[in-house]
Amino acid sequence: MSAVAEVLTTVARNHDPRCSELPTCPVCADSMVAAEASAYVSDHMISYLWTCDTCGYGFVTKHSVKRFTCN
Ligand SMILES: [Zn+2]
């Protein structure tokens, strides 16, 4: 089973004051708690592997490292 989709996060829909960019499952809309794995795809881009605890769906998000400071 390789139910892994790739989601490119270009714009943060909800600007969370806590600076958290936790995604929600595209299948069951459950909130992700922690990324399963992370990897740099380039100098300015990091990708996270998420697996939904509820339905088991896995997907990858990419984030710009420049926004990591969130000021
Ligand atoms: Zn799910």
N, CA, C, O and the ligand as a Tripos MOL2 file, in Angstrom:
@<TRIPOS>MOLECULE
protein
  285   283    72     0     0
PROTEIN
NO_CHARGES

@<TRIPOS>ATOM
      1 N           0.8480   -1.1960    0.0000 N.3       1 MET1
      2 CA          0.0000    0.0000    0.0000 C.3       1 MET1
      3 C           0.8800    1.2420    0.0000 C.2       1 MET1
      4 O           1.6100    1.5030    0.9560 O.2       1 MET1
      5 N           0.8020    1.9860   -1.0620 N.am      2 SER2
      6 CA          1.5890    3.1980   -1.1420 C.3       2 SER2
      7 C           0.6700    4.3900   -1.3680 C.2       2 SER2
      8 O           0.6970    5.0200   -2.4250 O.2       2 SER2
      9 N          -0.1200    4.6800   -0.3870 N.am      3 ALA3
     10 CA         -1.0470    5.8000   -0.4870 C.3       3 ALA3
     11 C          -0.3550    7.0680   -0.0190 C.2       3 ALA3
     12 O          -0.6980    7.6340    1.0190 O.2       3 ALA3
     13 N           0.5990    7.4930   -0.7810 N.am      4 VAL4
     14 CA          1.3490    8.6840   -0.4290 C.3       4 VAL4
     15 C           1.1380    9.7400   -1.5040 C.2       4 VAL4
     16 O           1.4690    9.5300   -2.6710 O.2       4 VAL4
     17 N           0.6010   10.8440   -1.1090 N.am      5 ALA5
     18 CA          0.4060   11.9540   -2.0260 C.3       5 ALA5
     19 C           1.3470   13.0810   -1.6520 C.2       5 ALA5
     20 O           1.8790   13.1290   -0.5430 O.2       5 ALA5
     21 N           1.5380   13.9680   -2.5780 N.am      6 GLU6
     22 CA          2.4330   15.0910   -2.3170 C.3       6 GLU6
     23 C           1.6300   16.3780   -2.3040 C.2       6 GLU6
     24 O           0.9290   16.7040   -3.2620 O.2       6 GLU6
     25 N           1.7440   17.0920   -1.2200 N.am      7 VAL7
     26 CA          1.0020   18.3320   -1.0580 C.3       7 VAL7
     27 C           1.9960   19.4670   -0.9320 C.2       7 VAL7
     28 O           2.8440   19.4690   -0.0390 O.2       7 VAL7
     29 N           1.8900   20.4190   -1.8180 N.am      8 LEU8
     30 CA          2.7830   21.5720   -1.7550 C.3       8 LEU8
     31 C           2.0770   22.7090   -1.0230 C.2       8 LEU8
     32 O           1.0740   23.2430   -1.4970 O.2       8 LEU8
     33 N           2.6070   23.0600    0.1160 N.am      9 THR9
     34 CA          1.9950   24.1240    0.8880 C.3       9 THR9
     35 C           2.6200   25.4500    0.4890 C.2       9 THR9
     36 O           3.7340   25.7760    0.8990 O.2       9 THR9
     37 N           1.8990   26.1980   -0.3040 N.am     10 THR10
     38 CA          2.4100   27.4850   -0.7610 C.3      10 THR10
     39 C           1.9200   28.6110    0.1400 C.2      10 THR10
     40 O           2.6760   29.5360    0.4360 O.2      10 THR10
     41 N           0.6960   28.5450    0.5680 N.am     11 VAL11
     42 CA          0.1350   29.5910    1.4170 C.3      11 VAL11
     43 C          -0.4680   28.9570    2.6460 C.2      11 VAL11
     44 O          -1.2400   28.0020    2.5590 O.2      11 VAL11
     45 N          -0.1110   29.4970    3.7790 N.am     12 ALA12
     46 CA         -0.6990   29.0190    5.0280 C.3      12 ALA12
     47 C          -2.1220   29.5530    5.1270 C.2      12 ALA12
     48 O          -2.3330   30.7640    5.1940 O.2      12 ALA12
     49 N          -3.0820   28.6630    5.1360 N.am     13 ARG13
     50 CA         -4.4770   29.0940    5.1640 C.3      13 ARG13
     51 C          -4.8330   29.7260    6.4930 C.2      13 ARG13
     52 O          -5.4880   30.7670    6.5390 O.2      13 ARG13
     53 N          -4.4090   29.1100    7.5500 N.am     14 ASN14
     54 CA         -4.6900   29.6510    8.8760 C.3      14 ASN14
     55 C          -3.3790   30.1210    9.4930 C.2      14 ASN14
     56 O          -2.4690   29.3300    9.7410 O.2      14 ASN14
     57 N          -3.3050   31.3980    9.7280 N.am     15 HIS15
     58 CA         -2.0920   31.9190   10.3410 C.3      15 HIS15
     59 C          -2.1650   31.7010   11.8390 C.2      15 HIS15
     60 O          -2.7800   32.4730   12.5730 O.2      15 HIS15
     61 N          -1.5380   30.6590   12.2600 N.am     16 ASP16
     62 CA         -1.5950   30.2940   13.6610 C.3      16 ASP16
     63 C          -0.5860   31.1080   14.4500 C.2      16 ASP16
     64 O           0.5910   31.1240   14.0880 O.2      16 ASP16
     65 N          -0.9930   31.7750   15.4980 N.am     17 PRO17
     66 CA         -0.0570   32.5810   16.2940 C.3      17 PRO17
     67 C           1.0240   31.7590   16.9680 C.2      17 PRO17
     68 O           2.0670   32.2900   17.3500 O.2      17 PRO17
     69 N           0.7810   30.4710   17.1130 N.am     18 ARG18
     70 CA          1.7940   29.6240   17.7300 C.3      18 ARG18
     71 C           2.8280   29.1650   16.7130 C.2      18 ARG18
     72 O           3.7350   28.4030   17.0480 O.2      18 ARG18
     73 N           2.6980   29.6160   15.4960 N.am     19 CYS19
     74 CA          3.6630   29.2950   14.4510 C.3      19 CYS19
     75 C           3.6670   27.8040   14.1190 C.2      19 CYS19
     76 O           4.7090   27.2620   13.7490 O.2      19 CYS19
     77 N           2.5770   27.1670   14.2390 N.am     20 SER20
     78 CA          2.5030   25.7590   13.8870 C.3      20 SER20
     79 C           1.8400   25.6150   12.5160 C.2      20 SER20
     80 O           0.8100   26.2280   12.2320 O.2      20 SER20
     81 N           2.4490   24.8040   11.6960 N.am     21 GLU21
     82 CA          1.8810   24.5530   10.3760 C.3      21 GLU21
     83 C           1.4820   23.0960   10.2850 C.2      21 GLU21
     84 O           1.8050   22.4090    9.3170 O.2      21 GLU21
     85 N           0.7890   22.6400   11.2870 N.am     22 LEU22
     86 CA          0.3740   21.2550   11.2900 C.3      22 LEU22
     87 C          -0.7570   21.0510   10.2910 C.2      22 LEU22
     88 O          -1.7840   21.7270   10.3540 O.2      22 LEU22
     89 N          -0.5620   20.1260    9.3820 N.am     23 PRO23
     90 CA         -1.5860   19.8940    8.3610 C.3      23 PRO23
     91 C          -2.7130   19.0130    8.8830 C.2      23 PRO23
     92 O          -2.6300   18.4440    9.9710 O.2      23 PRO23
     93 N          -3.7400   18.9180    8.0990 N.am     24 THR24
     94 CA         -4.8220   17.9980    8.4160 C.3      24 THR24
     95 C          -4.8870   16.9270    7.3430 C.2      24 THR24
     96 O          -4.4990   17.1490    6.1960 O.2      24 THR24
     97 N          -5.3780   15.7750    7.7270 N.am     25 CYS25
     98 CA         -5.4720   14.6560    6.8060 C.3      25 CYS25
     99 C          -6.4430   14.9820    5.6740 C.2      25 CYS25
    100 O          -7.5790   15.3720    5.9430 O.2      25 CYS25
    101 N          -6.0290   14.8330    4.4170 N.am     26 PRO26
    102 CA         -6.9280   15.1080    3.2970 C.3      26 PRO26
    103 C          -8.0370   14.0680    3.1510 C.2      26 PRO26
    104 O          -8.9880   14.2770    2.3970 O.2      26 PRO26
    105 N          -7.9210   12.9730    3.8530 N.am     27 VAL27
    106 CA         -8.9330   11.9180    3.7620 C.3      27 VAL27
    107 C          -9.9960   12.0800    4.8460 C.2      27 VAL27
    108 O         -11.1900   12.1330    4.5500 O.2      27 VAL27
    109 N          -9.5570   12.1560    6.1000 N.am     28 CYS28
    110 CA        -10.5170   12.1970    7.2040 C.3      28 CYS28
    111 C         -10.4820   13.5210    7.9530 C.2      28 CYS28
    112 O         -11.2330   13.7100    8.9100 O.2      28 CYS28
    113 N          -9.6160   14.4420    7.5250 N.am     29 ALA29
    114 CA         -9.5420   15.7890    8.0980 C.3      29 ALA29
    115 C          -9.1110   15.7940    9.5600 C.2      29 ALA29
    116 O          -9.3520   16.7580   10.2860 O.2      29 ALA29
    117 N          -8.4820   14.7240    9.9730 N.am     30 ASP30
    118 CA         -7.9650   14.7060   11.3300 C.3      30 ASP30
    119 C          -6.6660   15.5090   11.3830 C.2      30 ASP30
    120 O          -5.9450   15.6030   10.3900 O.2      30 ASP30
    121 N          -6.3810   16.0730   12.5230 N.am     31 SER31
    122 CA         -5.1820   16.8940   12.6620 C.3      31 SER31
    123 C          -3.9560   16.0150   12.8640 C.2      31 SER31
    124 O          -3.9750   15.0510   13.6290 O.2      31 SER31
    125 N          -2.8930   16.3730   12.1600 N.am     32 MET32
    126 CA         -1.6320   15.6790   12.3400 C.3      32 MET32
    127 C          -0.9480   16.2290   13.5850 C.2      32 MET32
    128 O          -0.9930   17.4310   13.8460 O.2      32 MET32
    129 N          -0.3250   15.3570   14.3410 N.am     33 VAL33
    130 CA          0.3080   15.7710   15.5900 C.3      33 VAL33
    131 C           1.7990   15.9920   15.3810 C.2      33 VAL33
    132 O           2.3380   17.0290   15.7660 O.2      33 VAL33
    133 N           2.4540   15.0290   14.7770 N.am     34 ALA34
    134 CA          3.8830   15.1320   14.5720 C.3      34 ALA34
    135 C           4.2680   14.4420   13.2740 C.2      34 ALA34
    136 O           3.6990   13.4170   12.8990 O.2      34 ALA34
    137 N           5.2360   15.0210   12.6070 N.am     35 ALA35
    138 CA          5.6920   14.4330   11.3620 C.3      35 ALA35
    139 C           6.4400   13.1320   11.6270 C.2      35 ALA35
    140 O           7.1750   13.0090   12.6070 O.2      35 ALA35
    141 N           6.2400   12.1760   10.7440 N.am     36 GLU36
    142 CA          6.9020   10.8890   10.8930 C.3      36 GLU36
    143 C           8.3820   10.9920   10.5450 C.2      36 GLU36
    144 O           9.2340   10.3520   11.1620 O.2      36 GLU36
    145 N           8.6610   11.8130    9.5430 N.am     37 ALA37
    146 CA         10.0380   11.9810    9.1150 C.3      37 ALA37
    147 C          10.1670   13.3250    8.4210 C.2      37 ALA37
    148 O           9.1720   13.9100    7.9900 O.2      37 ALA37
    149 N          11.3840   13.8070    8.3150 N.am     38 SER38
    150 CA         11.6250   15.0490    7.5980 C.3      38 SER38
    151 C          12.9050   14.9190    6.7980 C.2      38 SER38
    152 O          13.8100   14.1680    7.1620 O.2      38 SER38
    153 N          12.9670   15.6660    5.6970 N.am     39 ALA39
    154 CA         14.1510   15.6050    4.8620 C.3      39 ALA39
    155 C          14.2750   16.8990    4.0710 C.2      39 ALA39
    156 O          13.2810   17.4710    3.6240 O.2      39 ALA39
    157 N          15.4970   17.3410    3.9080 N.am     40 TYR40
    158 CA         15.7370   18.5090    3.0820 C.3      40 TYR40
    159 C          15.6950   18.1000    1.6090 C.2      40 TYR40
    160 O          16.4190   17.1980    1.1870 O.2      40 TYR40
    161 N          14.8570   18.7610    0.8440 N.am     41 VAL41
    162 CA         14.8070   18.4870   -0.5860 C.3      41 VAL41
    163 C          15.6810   19.4810   -1.3550 C.2      41 VAL41
    164 O          16.0680   19.2270   -2.4950 O.2      41 VAL41
    165 N          15.9860   20.6090   -0.7220 N.am     42 SER42
    166 CA         16.9360   21.5660   -1.2830 C.3      42 SER42
    167 C          17.4320   22.4240   -0.1260 C.2      42 SER42
    168 O          17.0800   22.1790    1.0280 O.2      42 SER42
    169 N          18.2450   23.4240   -0.4330 N.am     43 ASP43
    170 CA         18.7940   24.2630    0.6230 C.3      43 ASP43
    171 C          17.7120   25.0600    1.3380 C.2      43 ASP43
    172 O          17.8590   25.4150    2.5070 O.2      43 ASP43
    173 N          16.6260   25.3370    0.6280 N.am     44 HIS44
    174 CA         15.6020   26.2110    1.2030 C.3      44 HIS44
    175 C          14.2520   25.5200    1.3170 C.2      44 HIS44
    176 O          13.2290   26.1750    1.5210 O.2      44 HIS44
    177 N          14.2480   24.2160    1.1870 N.am     45 MET45
    178 CA         12.9760   23.5090    1.2330 C.3      45 MET45
    179 C          13.1300   22.2350    2.0510 C.2      45 MET45
    180 O          14.0660   21.4590    1.8590 O.2      45 MET45
    181 N          12.2010   22.0440    2.9520 N.am     46 ILE46
    182 CA         12.2160   20.8240    3.7560 C.3      46 ILE46
    183 C          10.8760   20.1260    3.5740 C.2      46 ILE46
    184 O           9.8340   20.7730    3.4750 O.2      46 ILE46
    185 N          10.9150   18.8220    3.5320 N.am     47 SER47
    186 CA          9.6790   18.0630    3.3620 C.3      47 SER47
    187 C           9.4240   17.2150    4.5960 C.2      47 SER47
    188 O          10.3520   16.7280    5.2430 O.2      47 SER47
    189 N           8.1560   17.0500    4.9040 N.am     48 TYR48
    190 CA          7.7590   16.2540    6.0580 C.3      48 TYR48
    191 C           6.8620   15.1140    5.6020 C.2      48 TYR48
    192 O           5.9970   15.2850    4.7440 O.2      48 TYR48
    193 N           7.0870   13.9620    6.1880 N.am     49 LEU49
    194 CA          6.2190   12.8170    5.9370 C.3      49 LEU49
    195 C           5.2490   12.6800    7.0970 C.2      49 LEU49
    196 O           5.6400   12.5810    8.2590 O.2      49 LEU49
    197 N           3.9650   12.6790    6.7410 N.am     50 TRP50
    198 CA          2.9200   12.5720    7.7620 C.3      50 TRP50
    199 C           2.1450   11.2780    7.5480 C.2      50 TRP50
    200 O           1.8860   10.8690    6.4160 O.2      50 TRP50
    201 N           1.7860   10.6520    8.6450 N.am     51 THR51
    202 CA          0.9190    9.4870    8.5650 C.3      51 THR51
    203 C          -0.2420    9.6790    9.5220 C.2      51 THR51
    204 O          -0.0480    9.9240   10.7120 O.2      51 THR51
    205 N          -1.4420    9.5660    8.9940 N.am     52 CYS52
    206 CA         -2.6340    9.7900    9.8030 C.3      52 CYS52
    207 C          -2.8450    8.6150   10.7510 C.2      52 CYS52
    208 O          -2.8720    7.4580   10.3320 O.2      52 CYS52
    209 N          -2.9930    8.9310   12.0320 N.am     53 ASP53
    210 CA         -3.2470    7.8820   13.0160 C.3      53 ASP53
    211 C          -4.6420    7.3050   12.8760 C.2      53 ASP53
    212 O          -4.8990    6.1650   13.2630 O.2      53 ASP53
    213 N          -5.5390    8.1040   12.3180 N.am     54 THR54
    214 CA         -6.9320    7.6790   12.2510 C.3      54 THR54
    215 C          -7.1810    6.7330   11.0780 C.2      54 THR54
    216 O          -7.7720    5.6670   11.2500 O.2      54 THR54
    217 N          -6.7300    7.1240    9.8910 N.am     55 CYS55
    218 CA         -7.0470    6.3230    8.7160 C.3      55 CYS55
    219 C          -5.8010    5.7160    8.0740 C.2      55 CYS55
    220 O          -5.9130    4.9040    7.1560 O.2      55 CYS55
    221 N          -4.6370    6.0940    8.5380 N.am     56 GLY56
    222 CA         -3.4200    5.5110    8.0140 C.3      56 GLY56
    223 C          -2.9260    6.1300    6.7230 C.2      56 GLY56
    224 O          -1.9650    5.6380    6.1320 O.2      56 GLY56
    225 N          -3.5590    7.1940    6.2770 N.am     57 TYR57
    226 CA         -3.1570    7.8420    5.0410 C.3      57 TYR57
    227 C          -1.8330    8.5750    5.2280 C.2      57 TYR57
    228 O          -1.6320    9.2570    6.2320 O.2      57 TYR57
    229 N          -0.9370    8.4330    4.2650 N.am     58 GLY58
    230 CA          0.3530    9.0950    4.3460 C.3      58 GLY58
    231 C           0.4980   10.1360    3.2670 C.2      58 GLY58
    232 O           0.0590    9.9260    2.1360 O.2      58 GLY58
    233 N           1.1070   11.2550    3.5970 N.am     59 PHE59
    234 CA          1.3390   12.2900    2.6050 C.3      59 PHE59
    235 C           2.5440   13.1240    3.0090 C.2      59 PHE59
    236 O           3.0210   13.0710    4.1430 O.2      59 PHE59
    237 N           3.0140   13.8900    2.0440 N.am     60 VAL60
    238 CA          4.2230   14.6740    2.2340 C.3      60 VAL60
    239 C           3.8970   16.1460    2.0440 C.2      60 VAL60
    240 O           3.1850   16.5150    1.1110 O.2      60 VAL60
    241 N           4.4150   16.9780    2.9240 N.am     61 THR61
    242 CA          4.2890   18.4140    2.7400 C.3      61 THR61
    243 C           5.6850   19.0020    2.5790 C.2      61 THR61
    244 O           6.6680   18.4750    3.0990 O.2      61 THR61
    245 N           5.7430   20.1000    1.8500 N.am     62 LYS62
    246 CA          7.0140   20.7930    1.6660 C.3      62 LYS62
    247 C           6.9010   22.1980    2.2280 C.2      62 LYS62
    248 O           5.8900   22.8790    2.0530 O.2      62 LYS62
    249 N           7.9440   22.6120    2.8970 N.am     63 HIS63
    250 CA          7.9170   23.9060    3.5440 C.3      63 HIS63
    251 C           9.1960   24.6740    3.2130 C.2      63 HIS63
    252 O          10.2870   24.1110    3.1240 O.2      63 HIS63
    253 N           9.0200   25.9550    3.0390 N.am     64 SER64
    254 CA         10.1750   26.7990    2.8230 C.3      64 SER64
    255 C          10.8940   27.0310    4.1330 C.2      64 SER64
    256 O          10.2770   27.4120    5.1280 O.2      64 SER64
    257 N          12.1830   26.8070    4.1380 N.am     65 VAL65
    258 CA         12.9490   26.9410    5.3780 C.3      65 VAL65
    259 C          13.0100   28.3980    5.8070 C.2      65 VAL65
    260 O          13.1550   28.6910    6.9940 O.2      65 VAL65
    261 N          12.8980   29.3190    4.8430 N.am     66 LYS66
    262 CA         12.9740   30.7240    5.1700 C.3      66 LYS66
    263 C          11.8400   31.1480    6.1060 C.2      66 LYS66
    264 O          11.9980   32.0730    6.9020 O.2      66 LYS66
    265 N          10.6950   30.4640    6.0040 N.am     67 ARG67
    266 CA          9.5590   30.8060    6.8500 C.3      67 ARG67
    267 C           9.6480   30.0950    8.1930 C.2      67 ARG67
    268 O           8.7500   30.2150    9.0260 O.2      67 ARG67
    269 N          10.7110   29.3710    8.3970 N.am     68 PHE68
    270 CA         10.8330   28.5700    9.6160 C.3      68 PHE68
    271 C          10.9220   29.4500   10.8490 C.2      68 PHE68
    272 O          10.5150   29.0350   11.9340 O.2      68 PHE68
    273 N          11.4440   30.6510   10.7030 N.am     69 THR69
    274 CA         11.6050   31.5270   11.8500 C.3      69 THR69
    275 C          10.2720   32.1310   12.2850 C.2      69 THR69
    276 O          10.0610   32.3790   13.4720 O.2      69 THR69
    277 N           9.3820   32.3650   11.3390 N.am     70 CYS70
    278 CA          8.0220   32.7970   11.6500 C.3      70 CYS70
    279 C           7.9940   34.0370   12.5490 C.2      70 CYS70
    280 O           7.5960   33.9550   13.7110 O.2      70 CYS70
    281 N           8.4040   35.1510   12.0250 N.am     71 ASN71
    282 CA          8.3880   36.3590   12.8410 C.3      71 ASN71
    283 C           7.3270   37.3610   12.4050 C.2      71 ASN71
    284 O           7.2010   38.4280   13.0070 O.2      71 ASN71
    285 ZN         -6.8410   10.3900    8.0440 Zn       72 ZN72
@<TRIPOS>BOND
     1     1     2 1
     2     2     3 1
     3     3     4 2
     4     3     5 am
     5     5     6 1
     6     6     7 1
     7     7     8 2
     8     7     9 am
     9     9    10 1
    10    10    11 1
    11    11    12 2
    12    11    13 am
    13    13    14 1
    14    14    15 1
    15    15    16 2
    16    15    17 am
    17    17    18 1
    18    18    19 1
    19    19    20 2
    20    19    21 am
    21    21    22 1
    22    22    23 1
    23    23    24 2
    24    23    25 am
    25    25    26 1
    26    26    27 1
    27    27    28 2
    28    27    29 am
    29    29    30 1
    30    30    31 1
    31    31    32 2
    32    31    33 am
    33    33    34 1
    34    34    35 1
    35    35    36 2
    36    35    37 am
    37    37    38 1
    38    38    39 1
    39    39    40 2
    40    39    41 am
    41    41    42 1
    42    42    43 1
    43    43    44 2
    44    43    45 am
    45    45    46 1
    46    46    47 1
    47    47    48 2
    48    47    49 am
    49    49    50 1
    50    50    51 1
    51    51    52 2
    52    51    53 am
    53    53    54 1
    54    54    55 1
    55    55    56 2
    56    55    57 am
    57    57    58 1
    58    58    59 1
    59    59    60 2
    60    59    61 am
    61    61    62 1
    62    62    63 1
    63    63    64 2
    64    63    65 am
    65    65    66 1
    66    66    67 1
    67    67    68 2
    68    67    69 am
    69    69    70 1
    70    70    71 1
    71    71    72 2
    72    71    73 am
    73    73    74 1
    74    74    75 1
    75    75    76 2
    76    75    77 am
    77    77    78 1
    78    78    79 1
    79    79    80 2
    80    79    81 am
    81    81    82 1
    82    82    83 1
    83    83    84 2
    84    83    85 am
    85    85    86 1
    86    86    87 1
    87    87    88 2
    88    87    89 am
    89    89    90 1
    90    90    91 1
    91    91    92 2
    92    91    93 am
    93    93    94 1
    94    94    95 1
    95    95    96 2
    96    95    97 am
    97    97    98 1
    98    98    99 1
    99    99   100 2
   100    99   101 am
   101   101   102 1
   102   102   103 1
   103   103   104 2
   104   103   105 am
   105   105   106 1
   106   106   107 1
   107   107   108 2
   108   107   109 am
   109   109   110 1
   110   110   111 1
   111   111   112 2
   112   111   113 am
   113   113   114 1
   114   114   115 1
   115   115   116 2
   116   115   117 am
   117   117   118 1
   118   118   119 1
   119   119   120 2
   120   119   121 am
   121   121   122 1
   122   122   123 1
   123   123   124 2
   124   123   125 am
   125   125   126 1
   126   126   127 1
   127   127   128 2
   128   127   129 am
   129   129   130 1
   130   130   131 1
   131   131   132 2
   132   131   133 am
   133   133   134 1
   134   134   135 1
   135   135   136 2
   136   135   137 am
   137   137   138 1
   138   138   139 1
   139   139   140 2
   140   139   141 am
   141   141   142 1
   142   142   143 1
   143   143   144 2
   144   143   145 am
   145   145   146 1
   146   146   147 1
   147   147   148 2
   148   147   149 am
   149   149   150 1
   150   150   151 1
   151   151   152 2
   152   151   153 am
   153   153   154 1
   154   154   155 1
   155   155   156 2
   156   155   157 am
   157   157   158 1
   158   158   159 1
   159   159   160 2
   160   159   161 am
   161   161   162 1
   162   162   163 1
   163   163   164 2
   164   163   165 am
   165   165   166 1
   166   166   167 1
   167   167   168 2
   168   167   169 am
   169   169   170 1
   170   170   171 1
   171   171   172 2
   172   171   173 am
   173   173   174 1
   174   174   175 1
   175   175   176 2
   176   175   177 am
   177   177   178 1
   178   178   179 1
   179   179   180 2
   180   179   181 am
   181   181   182 1
   182   182   183 1
   183   183   184 2
   184   183   185 am
   185   185   186 1
   186   186   187 1
   187   187   188 2
   188   187   189 am
   189   189   190 1
   190   190   191 1
   191   191   192 2
   192   191   193 am
   193   193   194 1
   194   194   195 1
   195   195   196 2
   196   195   197 am
   197   197   198 1
   198   198   199 1
   199   199   200 2
   200   199   201 am
   201   201   202 1
   202   202   203 1
   203   203   204 2
   204   203   205 am
   205   205   206 1
   206   206   207 1
   207   207   208 2
   208   207   209 am
   209   209   210 1
   210   210   211 1
   211   211   212 2
   212   211   213 am
   213   213   214 1
   214   214   215 1
   215   215   216 2
   216   215   217 am
   217   217   218 1
   218   218   219 1
   219   219   220 2
   220   219   221 am
   221   221   222 1
   222   222   223 1
   223   223   224 2
   224   223   225 am
   225   225   226 1
   226   226   227 1
   227   227   228 2
   228   227   229 am
   229   229   230 1
   230   230   231 1
   231   231   232 2
   232   231   233 am
   233   233   234 1
   234   234   235 1
   235   235   236 2
   236   235   237 am
   237   237   238 1
   238   238   239 1
   239   239   240 2
   240   239   241 am
   241   241   242 1
   242   242   243 1
   243   243   244 2
   244   243   245 am
   245   245   246 1
   246   246   247 1
   247   247   248 2
   248   247   249 am
   249   249   250 1
   250   250   251 1
   251   251   252 2
   252   251   253 am
   253   253   254 1
   254   254   255 1
   255   255   256 2
   256   255   257 am
   257   257   258 1
   258   258   259 1
   259   259   260 2
   260   259   261 am
   261   261   262 1
   262   262   263 1
   263   263   264 2
   264   263   265 am
   265   265   266 1
   266   266   267 1
   267   267   268 2
   268   267   269 am
   269   269   270 1
   270   270   271 1
   271   271   272 2
   272   271   273 am
   273   273   274 1
   274   274   275 1
   275   275   276 2
   276   275   277 am
   277   277   278 1
   278   278   279 1
   279   279   280 2
   280   279   281 am
   281   281   282 1
   282   282   283 1
   283   283   284 2
@<TRIPOS>SUBSTRUCTURE
     1 MET1         2 RESIDUE 1 A MET
     2 SER2         6 RESIDUE 1 A SER
     3 ALA3        10 RESIDUE 1 A ALA
     4 VAL4        14 RESIDUE 1 A VAL
     5 ALA5        18 RESIDUE 1 A ALA
     6 GLU6        22 RESIDUE 1 A GLU
     7 VAL7        26 RESIDUE 1 A VAL
     8 LEU8        30 RESIDUE 1 A LEU
     9 THR9        34 RESIDUE 1 A THR
    10 THR10       38 RESIDUE 1 A THR
    11 VAL11       42 RESIDUE 1 A VAL
    12 ALA12       46 RESIDUE 1 A ALA
    13 ARG13       50 RESIDUE 1 A ARG
    14 ASN14       54 RESIDUE 1 A ASN
    15 HIS15       58 RESIDUE 1 A HIS
    16 ASP16       62 RESIDUE 1 A ASP
    17 PRO17       66 RESIDUE 1 A PRO
    18 ARG18       70 RESIDUE 1 A ARG
    19 CYS19       74 RESIDUE 1 A CYS
    20 SER20       78 RESIDUE 1 A SER
    21 GLU21       82 RESIDUE 1 A GLU
    22 LEU22       86 RESIDUE 1 A LEU
    23 PRO23       90 RESIDUE 1 A PRO
    24 THR24       94 RESIDUE 1 A THR
    25 CYS25       98 RESIDUE 1 A CYS
    26 PRO26      102 RESIDUE 1 A PRO
    27 VAL27      106 RESIDUE 1 A VAL
    28 CYS28      110 RESIDUE 1 A CYS
    29 ALA29      114 RESIDUE 1 A ALA
    30 ASP30      118 RESIDUE 1 A ASP
    31 SER31      122 RESIDUE 1 A SER
    32 MET32      126 RESIDUE 1 A MET
    33 VAL33      130 RESIDUE 1 A VAL
    34 ALA34      134 RESIDUE 1 A ALA
    35 ALA35      138 RESIDUE 1 A ALA
    36 GLU36      142 RESIDUE 1 A GLU
    37 ALA37      146 RESIDUE 1 A ALA
    38 SER38      150 RESIDUE 1 A SER
    39 ALA39      154 RESIDUE 1 A ALA
    40 TYR40      158 RESIDUE 1 A TYR
    41 VAL41      162 RESIDUE 1 A VAL
    42 SER42      166 RESIDUE 1 A SER
    43 ASP43      170 RESIDUE 1 A ASP
    44 HIS44      174 RESIDUE 1 A HIS
    45 MET45      178 RESIDUE 1 A MET
    46 ILE46      182 RESIDUE 1 A ILE
    47 SER47      186 RESIDUE 1 A SER
    48 TYR48      190 RESIDUE 1 A TYR
    49 LEU49      194 RESIDUE 1 A LEU
    50 TRP50      198 RESIDUE 1 A TRP
    51 THR51      202 RESIDUE 1 A THR
    52 CYS52      206 RESIDUE 1 A CYS
    53 ASP53      210 RESIDUE 1 A ASP
    54 THR54      214 RESIDUE 1 A THR
    55 CYS55      218 RESIDUE 1 A CYS
    56 GLY56      222 RESIDUE 1 A GLY
    57 TYR57      226 RESIDUE 1 A TYR
    58 GLY58      230 RESIDUE 1 A GLY
    59 PHE59      234 RESIDUE 1 A PHE
    60 VAL60      238 RESIDUE 1 A VAL
    61 THR61      242 RESIDUE 1 A THR
    62 LYS62      246 RESIDUE 1 A LYS
    63 HIS63      250 RESIDUE 1 A HIS
    64 SER64      254 RESIDUE 1 A SER
    65 VAL65      258 RESIDUE 1 A VAL
    66 LYS66      262 RESIDUE 1 A LYS
    67 ARG67      266 RESIDUE 1 A ARG
    68 PHE68      270 RESIDUE 1 A PHE
    69 THR69      274 RESIDUE 1 A THR
    70 CYS70      278 RESIDUE 1 A CYS
    71 ASN71      282 RESIDUE 1 A ASN
    72 ZN72       285 GROUP 0 **** ****
